[in-house]
Amino acid sequence: MNLLFELSGENTSLAIAEIACVGTVTRTATGAAIAEVEYPETTTRLAQTHVVMELIGECDGTSSALQELLTQLNIIADRPFACRVRKVHPSTVDAPQLELERMMGKSIRGTVCLSNPEVEYRALFTDNRCFLGKVLYTIDRGSYAYRNPQRRAFFHPGVMMPLMARTMVNLTHVMPGELLCDPFCGTGGMLLETELMGVVSIGSDYDPEMLEGCRSNLPDGAYVRADATRMPYPDGCFDAVATDLPYGQSTTVGADSLDTLYVDSLREIRRILKKGGRAVVVTHRDIRGLTDGLFEISGYYEQRVHKSLTRRILVLC
C-alpha cells in the first residue's frame, strides 16, 4: 500500500531512515515521506512519525488545485468524518487552514462529525505540493513521555529517552520474535522498548550497579554481567544489536581507553551478529573511522541533546 507519513519534525533524516524498517521510502518532502508498505499495521512501531495515512492523491499546493483534486476523486465517506489541514514550512498555500478544511468537508460526500469522527482526511501542504491522505494510524507519542526514565524503579542521569531508544531499535530493522542484544544495557531503556515490540532481547553490562538497576526496571528480562569486548555468546547468534556506547572515563568501563573499548566491542558485535544483521551504535563523537574493516556504514545521523552533548548514531551492517 502507498502510504503517506506525517513526520514529527525533530530529525527528518532519522524519521525517514526509521520508516525503512517497515517499508520502502519512494519520495520525501519537508515534514513528509511516501513509502510502499506491505503491512500497514507495522507502522505503529514508529517513533519519529505523527500520522500514517493511505495516500489517495496529490496536487499543486494551492486551494484551487486541492478543490479540483477532490472533485476528480469524488470521495464518498461511509462513516462520520472530519477534515484536517496541516501546513509545513515553506508551504505557500493561498488560503487559511479553516477555510481549506471547510472546503474539503463540502467536497467529500457523507456526514461531517468534528467532535468524534470515525474517519479523518488530511491535506498536508509542503514544498509547494499538497498530499491528500486518509488516516490509518495516529502514533501515540504521549506513551513515550509516560515512560520517562525518572518514573522507573531505577534511574541514572544521562540515559536515553524512550522515543530515541525506540528509534534506535527500529533502525536495526529487527522484527517481532527475533533476537536483539544490547551489550551496554545500562538501566534497560533499549530493552524496555524491545519488550513492548515483541522482540526478544538480552542485555549485558560491565557495571554491576547498572545491571542491578536494569533488573529492577525489567524484572522478567534476560541479563548477564559481561565485558562487551569478550561477550559470552556464540558466533552469529543475534539478529540485531542496538546499544548506547559509554561516554565516561575508561576506568568505569574496564578498558585501557575508550578507543580500545570501542574497537574491541565493535569487533565482538560483528562476531555475534548474524550475516545480514544490523547494529545501531550511539556515542558522543564520530567513530566512523573505527569501523574500518569491520562493518559497512549504511547510515550516520546526529541528534543534538543539549549544548554539551550531540549523539552520533551509526547504522552498521
N, C-alpha and C positions, 0 to 999 in steps of 0.2 A: 504494500500500500504506500502511496505517495503522501508523506506526512510533512506538516509544517510545524516547526518548533519556534516558540517564542522564548528567547534566551533571557537569562537573569540579568546579564549586563556586567557582572563583576569581573569576568575574564572571558572574553569572547573566544579566544583561541582554545582555552581549556574546555569551554562549553561545547564547541564544535568537535573537538577530539573525543569528548565523552560520548557524544551521540554515536560515534563509530562502534561502540560496544553493543549497540542494538540494531544497527543498520548501516547503509552506505550513503554517506553525505554526497549529494549531487550538486548542490548550489548553496551559496551563503550570501547574506546581506547584513547590513548593520542591525544587530539585535535579533537576527533570524537565521534559520537554516532549513533546508529542504532535504529529506532523505527518504530512500526506499527502505521500508521496514517490513519484514515478513510477518512478524508477530507484534502488532502494536501494543499489546498489553505489557511487553517487556520494557516499554519506555518509562514506566512508573518508577524504575530504579534510579533514574537520572537525578542529579543534584543541582546541575547548573542550568536547568530549564524550568520555566514557569508554567507554560501551557503547551500541550501536544494536540495538534489538530489534523484532521483529514484535509488536505489541500484540495479545494473544489474549484479554484480559479484564480487568475491574476490579471492585472491590467496596469495601465499607467497610473501614477499616483495622484489622480485628480478625482474630484467628486463626480464629474460627468462620466469619466471612464468607469468608475465603480457602478454608477447607475446603469450604464449600457451593459456591463458585465452581468449584473443582477437580472436585467431584462432578458438577456440571452439564456441565462441558466434556468430561469423560470422555477425557482426553488419552491417546493411545497413542504411545509413543516407539518408532520403528522402529530406533533406534540407541542404543548405550550413552549414558546421560545423567546429569547431575548437576543439583542444585537449589541455588540461592544466594538469600540474602535480604539486602537492604540496608535499613537504617532511616535515614531522613533526618530530622533535627530539623526540626519538632517532632512526629515520629511518636509515637503513643501506643499502639502495638500491645501487646497484653496477653500476650506470650509471648517467651521468649528466642529468639535467632536460630537456634541449633542445633535447638531443638525445632520451629521452623517449617520448617526445611529437611528434617528427618526426616519431618514430616507431608506435605510436598509430594512427597517421594520415594515414600512409601507410596500416595499418591493417583494417581500417574501410572503407567500400566501400561508395563512394559518393564524393561530391565536397568540398574540403577544402577551407575555407574562413577565414583568420586570422583577416581581418580588420573589418568585420561586420557579424559575424556568427549568424545564426538563431538557431543553436543547439550547445551546449557545452558538451563535455565529459571530466570528470575529474578523474584522478587517484590520490588517497590520500595514500601516503606511511607513515605508522606509526606502531610502535611496531612490526616490522618485518612482517607486513601484508600490502597488497595493496587492497584498496577498489575502485572499479570502479563504477562511477555513471554518470547519465545523469542529467544535471542541470535543475531543475524546477523553482527555485527562487533564486535570489541573494538579500540578505537583504540590503536595502539602509540605512546603518548606518550613512551616511552623513546627513540624515534628522534629526538625534538626535543632531548632532553638530550644525545644523542650529537653533534648538530650544534651544540653550544655554540660561539659565536663565537671563543673562545680556542683552539679546535682548528684554526682556519682559517690559511691561509698568511699572511694579513694581518689583524691585529686592531687595533681602535681602541676605547678605553674609551667607554662610554655607548651602544653600539649596541643595537638592539632584538634581543631574544631570538627564536629561531626560532618558538616557539609563538605569540608575538604577531604576528610577521611573517606567518605563515600565516593567522592570524585576519584581519589587515588585507586580505590578498589575497582571502580568502573573502567579506569584506563588500562587495567590488566586484561580486560575482556573475559574475566573469569565468569563461569556460568553456575547456576544453582546445582548443587551436588558435586561440583569439582572441588579440588583441594588447594588451598592457599596457605602460604607461610608468611609470617611476619617475624623475622629474626631479631628485631629490636622492638618488641611489642609494647614496652613501657607500661602505661596504665590501661592498655587494651582498646584504645579508640578504633583502630582499624578492624580488630576482631569483633567488636560490637556491631559494626556495620555489616560484616560478613554474616553474622548470625541472623540479622534481620533480612538478609537477601537469600538465605537458604544455601549459602556457600559454606563448605566445611573448612575450618581453619585451625592451624596450630601456631601458637605463639611461643617465642623464647626470648630470654633476656639474660644478660650477664649480671645485672644488678639484682640481688635477692629482694631488696626493698620494693623495686618496681614490680618484680614478679608477684610478690605477695599482694601488692596493690591491684594488680591485674586480676588475680584470683578473687579479690573482694568485689571487683566490678563485674566479673563474669564467672560466677561460681561453678557453672557447668561447662566451662571452656576447657580446652586442652592446652597445657603449657609445660615447658621444661626449662630448667636453667641451663643455658648453653652459651658458649663462646661463638659468636657469629662467624668467626674465622675457622672454626672446626665444628661444624654442626653435626649432630648425631643422626643424620637422615641418609637413606640410600641415594645413590645417583638417580637423577631424573624422576623423582617421585612426586613433585608438585606441579600442578597445572599453572600456578601463578605465584608471584611474590609481590607483596606491597609492604613498604617499610619506610619509616622516617629515621634516617641515619642520625647518630648522636652528633651534637654540635659542641659539646663541652670539652673539657680537658681530657687528654688521653688516659690519665690515671684513673678516671672514673669508668673507663670502658675496657680496661685490661689490655691496652696495646701501647707500643712504644711511641706512636704518633697517630694522629687522625688519618693521615695519608696511608700509613701502613694498614690501619684498621679498614679504611675504605677499600683499598685494593684487595686485601685478603678476603674481606666479606663479599665483595663483588665476585671474586673467583669462586667462593663457596656457593653463592646464589646461582651462578652459572652451572655448577655441578649438580645442584639439587633440582634444577628446573628442567621440565620435560622439553624435548625438542619441539619447537614451535610455540613454546610458552612465553609469557611476557613478565618482565619485572618492572615495577614502578618504584623508584627510589627518590627520596626527597632529602635535600640537605641545604645548608645555609650558604653554600658557594658553588660555583660551577666546577663540576668534577668530570666533565665530558672527556677530558684528556686521560683520565684514569681508567676509562673503559676500553682503551685501545687493545685489540687482540682478544677481548673477552665477549663483547656484545656489539651488535649494530644498534645505533640510536634511531628509534623511529619517532621520537618526539622529545622536545625540550620546551619547557614553559617556566615562566617566572610569576610568582604571586607575592605581592608586597603585603606583609603582615602589619608592620609598623616601621617607623623611620630607621630602626636599627636591625630589622630582620626582613629579608626577602627570601622566600622559599624558592629553591631551584628544583624543578620536577623533571626527572629523566624517565622516559619510557624506553626500555631496553628489550631487545629480542635477539 
